[in-house]
């Protein structure tokens, strides 16, 4: 593509387009009539998502904007969407709404060869608003845009995010070991209060059966649930069915369950799930959603519930789901897989689950762009899963680094090679852009089935004694450069994504 663009650029004379006429809807939104209706720089060519596309490219460093102003608008919330592709490397490339009577809002164009839909929403006052497609780029950087839409924000159009969540499973231990949190101005604050004021409306808490350090057990979960509900947040309980971390690489049974027969194991899943959720209900903090298992691509409670024995796995999942509904019929059951862009695997997995009648309400995925692939692959998979299985979808784990430096002796998981794989710089702005891109992928799911996003462990800063290993008090934290608080404990700009995702 880059070679073809270079040849095309040599032949095309860039001429600013004529200004758009006053209108409440976009003119020539798919660039099928060249740049008619648009102002600024750019050129059109074939190879769009449908028909032609707008492209920004130059052989020298450039700043280009292609814009169109809407007039005569009724005051209220509006959303612009664009399908985009980019080779990356720009200083900035984004879709923006500006001059609308409120602060300009932007959605960054992700580096991806696949067409990806991004969106941005704001409140219009004064009747006017400008849709801007912008590139501040180095020589040879390219970005393409197609099928732009602009209109009143619609609850049915996939643009309204219901869940703006955070996983705060390590917060209590951090606070008990001296961790503090500050707003961007440096004023110390309760972490939950600070995040709630930034728009966070959902808390996720993991549950271990009998953890060595006594955290993330039922008692500690009850404490944190009370705090979250007091802030007006909803609650997602994440059952690991283990004494420690459960993920695609390990699904170890709790020690107390190790010698159980399968029928006993199934009953233990039911009893443990019921016990925790019923205790939450009894204290007036009923869970709004519950995960039966954590990142269970290859099943849970190995070897009995591994995915090479789907009859067993389905039985365990059904037991957990039945326990959730026995406590509260309004609590939604989520099934959660990692690798949020892996459509082939996810189709296989949920085909197995649905064919065996496993009851569930929501599909959850983890998607870290540096491990699991592009935002475009995530978006495509979420759209397919929501349509194929008729359930809403959510990203229940994502994160990105704001620096490559360390704040303790434990090597950071997010390093220079993962920064390269992720495609966003390890800066505060890069972290912000990566998070907004994931929100945009969820917002693109049609029919209101894109529920929202949970950021994983935004408060897991480097605090002595709050390391990754519950059996080792001296273990370090390899996550602090992906927290939403910097090394002076101040809130990072990415937290503001929750205010207007």
Secondary structure, DSSP 4 states (H G I P E B T S, - for coil): -HHHHHHHHHHPPP-PBPPPPS-SS-SSTT-TTTTTT-EES-EEEE--SSSEEEEEE-SS-EEEEEEEEE-SPPSEEEEEEEEEEE----SEEEEEEESSSS--EEEEPP-EEEEEEEEEEEEE-SS-EEEEEEEEE-TT-EEEEEEEEEEE--GGGT----EEEEE-TTHHHHHHTT---B-TTS-B--HHHHHHHTT--EEEEEE-SS-TTS-SSHHHHHHHHHHHHHTT-EEEEEE--SSS--BTTB-PPPGGGTT--HHHHHHHHHHHHHHHHHHHHHTT---SEEEESSS-TTEETTTTEETT-HHHHHHHHHHHHHHHHHH-TTSEEEEEES-TT-HHHHHHHHHHHHHTT---SEEEEE--HHHH--HHHHHHHHHHHHHHH--EEEEEE----S-S--SSSSPPSS-HHHHHHH-S-SSHHHHHHHHHHHHHHHHTSTTTTEEEEEEE-TT----TT--S-TT-TT---S-GGGSSB-TTSBBPGGGGGGT--
